[in-house]
Amino acid sequence: MRIYFRNDRNLFADVSKIIFSIINDYYNEVAHTAVTSGAVVSYQTYGDMMRHNPHWHCIILEGGIDEQGSFYHIPVKDTSQLTEVFRKRVIKLFVEKGL
């Protein structure tokens, strides 16, 4: 899996989409309405000493705007539940791709 993951840019993109989807779903649930938010999600494939270490960096808007133009401020404090959702969705993606 490691070699496949290292060379599959589409897989990195799929994980980036999962990250944004989780944030967006969280904001919609907390706001109790559909909101549009924004994020910059980028991946990095290396770590210290140039070893393969895939990870993501995210800059997210803390909240979103509804259809009427009202902004909902939704700070992200405790990420433990979001982390668990991320883990499950990534494992599901890997299983679907046969990894």
Secondary structure, DSSP 8 states (H G I E B T S, - for coil): -HHHHHH-HHHHHHHHHHHHHHHHHHHHHHHTS--B--EEEEEEEE-GGG-EEEEEEEEE-SEEE-TTS-EEE------HHHHHHHHHHHHHHHHHTT-
